[in-house]
Amino acid sequence: MVHNLDPVVNSFRPKKWITTPSLGQSCVPRVASSKLGADMGETVVITILVENTVHARGLLAEHGLSFHLQVGQRSLLFDTGQSDLFLHNALKLRLSLAGAEAIVLSHGHNDHTGGLKAAHQAAPQARLFLHRAALAQKFVGDPDGTTRSIGMDEASAETIQKAAKAVVRTRKPTEVLDGIFVTGEIPRQNTFEDTGGPFFLDAACAQPDPLLDDQALFFDTPDGLVVLLGCGHAGVVNTLDYVQRLTDGRPIHSILGGLHLRAASPERMEKTVAAFRRWDIQQFAPGHCTGLLTLAELWTAFPGRCSPCAVGTSWVFPR
């Protein structure tokens, strides 16, 4: 399934790194590549390799998320799912991973990092982009009172350790490929969003995990920004607000991925939908941890603007 976007004139031309005061922190770096927003005469093709659901026969699903981005002649992976399942789906979809130049981790939960060893073996030259906190121990408290470890597994952590020279720590906004950026740590600005669940840094569930490692991927197109989220633990509104601040207020055209709204309160949903309307977002492809009831609410609130987010789904964006 391919969604084509008709190009329009793009006037976004950031010049250089600058810092400006902002609510909640002393300064915010702005994206500064002269390539971002320029007419690059190429397309970005995004294909989902891992998600909870599948789009076509022969593909497999698991609870997790992984995107493949073909950026002109270059490519990268955004998350790796929880196993090496993405290799099967990439083969079925005739996508070569051998030339991938980057593997970006949205955060440290194992349903996004579990396939890292296999991914790096498939593309040993790839640089690894992650926030330092992605390596922390991570736990979740279940409704029955038990605790589960949901952090990065040993194989993934060892992959990062062995590839230390290829690791890029992304606390701040970082350019991954030409005009493809990862946000780094996302400021938490509003009062109605949280991490989306009972997440902790210890098995006793005494230390809440603020998930500072949560980060999103974004790039510009003639129609506006495209933002990919792994889980949106920083809050999707916080994330989109930050991306806009990084890009001098560029319009947000599309958001794809996990929004972690399955346990969202009515107030949070109301304010989230209101923010989406205020930004006039044209395309939504929510999935993974978004939640079935939330999916139904978004498809109802934005008719004609939502599309499936399943293994095998692809989008083509000119830039």
Secondary structure, 3 states (H helix, E strand, C coil): CEEECCCCCCCCCCCCCCEEEECCEEEEECCCCCCCCCCCCCEEEEEEEECCCECCCCCCCCCCCEEEEEECCEEEEECCCCCCHHHHHHHHCCCCCCCCCEEECCCCCHHHHCCHHHHHHHCCCCEEEECHHHHCCCEEECCCCCEEECCCCHHHHHHHHHCHHHEEECCCCEEEECCEEECCCCCCCCCCCCCCCCEECCCCCCCECCCCCCCEEEEEECCEEEEEECCCCCCHHHHHHHHHHHCCCCCEEEEEEECCCCCCCHHHHHHHHHHHHHHCCCEEEEECCCCHHHHHHHHHHCCCCECCCCECCEEEEEC
